[in-house]
C-alpha cells in the first residue's frame, strides 16, 4: 500500500471532526495517525494496520445507571402501553443495530415480552465488534425504538422497558 496523501489525511481529520468519535488511531502504509478530542485517551483495541475507535461513554446501558423517562410522545401511535415510567436502554456507540444473533434467527426480545435483568436485548455492531445490549432491569419490553440493521447514534434510545417493580 502506498503512503497516505495530505488530501486523504485532511479528509480523515474532517470525517473525525464531524463524527462523535472521541479518538481515532490509524496505521496505513507506514503512516501513523492519532486523533483525539477533549483529552480522551486513545485506546488501542486492535493491532497496527487496522483502525481503533474509542468512544468516551458510559459502559453499555446495562453497566451504567438506569435513566427513567416519561413515555415519549411517539408512543401515541403504538398500542397504548401501561401508564407509568419507562427505563430507556441507549446505544453505547455509533453502529449498526441488530435484533437477532444472526440473520434468519428470532429476535432476542419482542414488544410485550417479559425480560430479566441483564438479559440480552440486541447488538450494536461497531467495525465488526459486537456490543451486546443488555436489560438494566427486569420488566416488560414496551417498545423497540429502531429497526433491524438501522444505523444508530451514540446514546440513541433503542428500547423502552417498563420495570417489573413499577
Secondary structure, DSSP 8 states (H G I E B T S, - for coil): -----HHHHHHHHHHHHHSS-SEEEEEETTEEEEEE-TT------S-TTSEEEE----S-TTTS--EEEE--GGGGGS----SSEEEEEE-SSSEEEESSSSTTS--S--TT-EE-TT-EEEEEEETTEEEEEE-SSSEEEEEE-S-TT-EE-TT-EEEEEEETT-
